[in-house]
Amino acid sequence: MDDTTRHAPGGSLSDMAALERVRPGLSGKLLLLTIGFVMLAEVLIFIPSVANFRRTWLQNKIAAAATAALVFDAAPSGMVPPDLGKELLHQVGALTIWARRADSRMLVATIDNPPEVDVSTDLRDTNWMHQIAEALDTLAARPGRVLRITAQGMNGVVINMTVEEDRLREAMWGFAANILLLSLLISLITAGLVYLALNHMIVCPIKRLSENMAAFESDPEDESRVIAASDRTDEIGFAERSLARLEAKLAEELRHSKKLASLGLMIAKISHDLRNILSGAQLFSERIAELKNPSVRRLAPRLVDALRRAIDLCEGTLAYGADQKAALNRTHFKLAPLVSECWELAVPVSRAPSVLVNEVPAEYEIAADRDQMARVFLNLMRNSLLAMLPQPNQMNPSEARVTVSATVSDGMNKIVVGDNGPGVPKEVRQRLFEPFSASSNGRRGSGLGLAISADILRAHDGEIRLAEVDRGAFFEIRLPCVAAPKRPAQAIGARREESSVATTQSP
């Protein structure tokens, strides 16, 4: 199965249907495991039980033999009629009975021609491992074996008795059969109860989670498919609540992404037409720049440069829509003039007295794409001025002050753009650099400026973040420091001469 088939819209539902046909399922496996574990526990109990049954059976025989020994010992001259001895042996189930004291050994009773002893056991041995081994040996013994039993009797008498082991083996197998039937009954009852409990507490909730995930995958934008979390306080309840939050967030992100895709298509179309319009405006601006009016000569280059940047912006938008990431044109340039240029483009949006405090050192240089960095500073300055727009009918609005500073720290350029405005609300900070998030002032702005700035800086291997301050909004930009390439002395002199001429011609 390829990836297309696996991730088809109905793939999860078909997977669930296939899962339903699998046997045994989770419930069946749970039942089988429960029965197996209970049977294992019963086996661990069964073996010692059989060994204890064997010992008890033998002890009962010894007790009967000890009683018979007392009867024979009480008889005159220790003699009893042969028929009575055979009857006692029959009642005890023994072949021979011997009684041994410290100073003597007495034959209590015996059958005619007793068979030879095949195996012996001593009940005075209390080693339970030895007893278990003898019990298993008895269960697997060949028919017809003769067992000799030695045990401690009363009054210091040691009883020796021989019996046919077949009777013991039959009794042990009968006891084992009863234990087996009882174990099966206990296993079935226990397994059933455990199965019902676990099926209700675990299997059914997990099945509900699985079915919900499959249904949600088929249409993740449908809010009605978000799982309704229960009020359970255990791990299942935690999983349900986590899944509910995840599905709700994913559904919201998908709807948001769909809107962004539609809006991006519309912006691409607008950018295409706007690029053509701006190209014509740039041509007219270049002709205007040829006029001899001093004011026109002073302002026209900036107008042409602004139009060029607007055209490049449209080209970049179209390239981004076509999944073509424009390459950065990194150069070394002085930052202070760029800050002043961006301020002149941004200040018209302000309707209050506005001041730029450019604290960037005159010789401070950075290595970046100058046009892209101009977009960053223009966006930040416009956001600051928009955040400090005066209220309608406000008399004597306060001065809007934007401050830009730059330093080098730990091999990074640290550039700070701040203002004396109201600052960024806490509810906006979490999504401040996401596209179309709420603007900082809540009244104007598309919510794209900071997102665009963050993307540009990431492309430069840098970053931007909102600094924690008591008053206003301060954005900290960090860019890697790149050493300027060394140039021949002649080229450096020519550049200085060109720079001197440009400074002389600037107003």
Protein Blocks (a to p, Z undefined) as FASTA:
>chain_A
ZZklmmgmklmmmmmmmmmmpccdfklmmmmmmmmmmmmmmmmmmmmmmmmmmmmmmmmm
mmmmmmmmmmmmmpghhiacfklmmmmmmmnopabdcdddfkbccdfbdcehiaddfbdc
dfkbccfklmmmmmmmmmmpcehiacddddddeehiacdddddfklmmmmmmmmmmmmmm
mmmmmmmmmmmmmmmmmmmmmmmmmmmmmmmmmmmmmmmmbmklpccddfbfbfklmmmm
mmmmmmmmmmmmmmmmmmmmmmmmmmmmmmmmmmmmmmmmmmmmmmmmmpmbfklmmmmm
mmmmmmmmmmmmmmmmmmmmnopacddddddddfklmmmmmmmmmmmmpccdcddddfbd
fklccdddfklmmmmmmmmmmmmmmmmgccehiahiaddddddddddeehiacdddddfb
ebjafklmmmmmgghiacfkomgcjhlmmmmmmmmmmmnopacdddddfedjdddddddd
dddddddfklmmmmmmmmmmmmmmpZZ
